[in-house]
Amino acid sequence: MTTKGEEKVSKKTTTYQEDLIESLKDLREAAAYLNAAMEEGDRALFLLALRNVAEAQGGMAAVAEKAHLNRENLYRMLSKKGNPEIKSIVNLLHSMGLRLTVEPKRKVTKMKVKKAA
């Protein structure tokens, strides 16, 4: 048996997934989340991260429409066994207002070149 106070608290509590999806509506958060997933080097984890960002950015159906993809194909592409082409990932990211970039692993400093005498 629960009290009225406990009932109110449980109704206000959100799940981790709900909080995550809410935070991923911010494109800066979504980009950082996807970058962190890529850093792990795990394809399945990155595809899960893409699914979460797609859900946050309007849901799979809306994102599929923006990306000019069939919804079922998008689900298949982002499944654990999915193996999307880079072109599909770039297209999907663009449809969500994101882009794929490559950066050096460490900060590159300019080297001074000495002139020969």
Stockholm file with secondary structure:
# STOCKHOLM 1.0

chainA/1-117         MTTKGEEKVSKKTTTYQEDLIESLKDLREAAAYLNAAMEEGDRALFLLALRNVAEAQGGMAAVAEKAHLNRENLYRMLSKKGNPEIKSIVNLLHSMGLRLTVEPKRKVTKMKVKKAA
#=GR chainA/1-117 SS CCCHHHHHHHHHCCCHHHHHHHHTTSHHHHHHHHHHHHHHTCHHHHHHHHHHHHHHTTCHHHHHHHTTCCHHHHHHHTSTTCCCCHHHHHHHHHHTTCCCCCCCSSCCCCCCCCCCC
#=GC SS_cons         CCCHHHHHHHHHCCCHHHHHHHHTTSHHHHHHHHHHHHHHTCHHHHHHHHHHHHHHTTCHHHHHHHTTCCHHHHHHHTSTTCCCCHHHHHHHHHHTTCCCCCCCSSCCCCCCCCCCC
//
